[in-house]
Amino acid sequence: MPSIRITKEFSFEAAHALNGYDGPCRSIHGHSYQLSVTVTGIPDTDARSPRRGMIMDFSELKQIMKHEVIDRMDHALILPSDLDIGDLTRLGETFSKVIVVDYQPTSENLLIDFADRIRHALPEGVRLHSMKLRETATSYAEWIAE
């Protein structure tokens, strides 16, 4: 049986700042992110299974993504832990959803973080194949399993 890929698309709004960057992205700014997630596996061949022909239900992938990424990131302010703006923990007193990460919150690094979160939550036999994170209408980063 051949391996099959399925893709689900998601969107979320978030703001970030790039510490030490020499362009305008060093300031807090936001994006309407578009995220495509592709998983791969062998379709179920059990003739008695209602999931016959599926590698996983799209709704199951949606729930994993909602729990691991979307609910966490949507309408969040994402800042690197080495950003020198005083006490980062106090930002949470002013803003309701501040995420401090131990990396520069670029699209590339966000994808690496997302991949780590998603891979452990997928059902047995299903692997994360690729992701595309669109930051603007003309700019995106891709993560591809090696």
Order of alpha helices (4+ residues) and beta strands (2+ residues): beta-beta-alpha-beta-alpha-beta-alpha-beta-beta
